[in-house]
Amino acid sequence: YCHSNAMFEAPTNNQYGAKFYGTAAVSHHLGGNDWMGEACGKCWKVTGSANIQKYMTVGETVMIIKGTNYCPPTNPLCS
């Protein structure tokens, strides 16, 4: 069991090239459908880069995110 929105540093040289592993609540757009929906337990590989000047030299960051909870459309962060 993982708590939603937890983030951990990934092991060095992992198979995904990830810097972080984490969990997140999933919106209905990604398969969230109340408790134990289709996206529960599914993982996504997310790649991004900073748009804040002091972090732009970091380059791309890869995270592996596992859906562990549901974020309903009534929550403005998920709609």
Secondary structure, 3 states (H helix, E strand, C coil): CCCCCCEEECCCCCCCCCCEEEEEEECHHHCCCCCCCCCCCCEEEEEECCCCHHHHHHCCEEEEEEEEEECCCCCCCCC
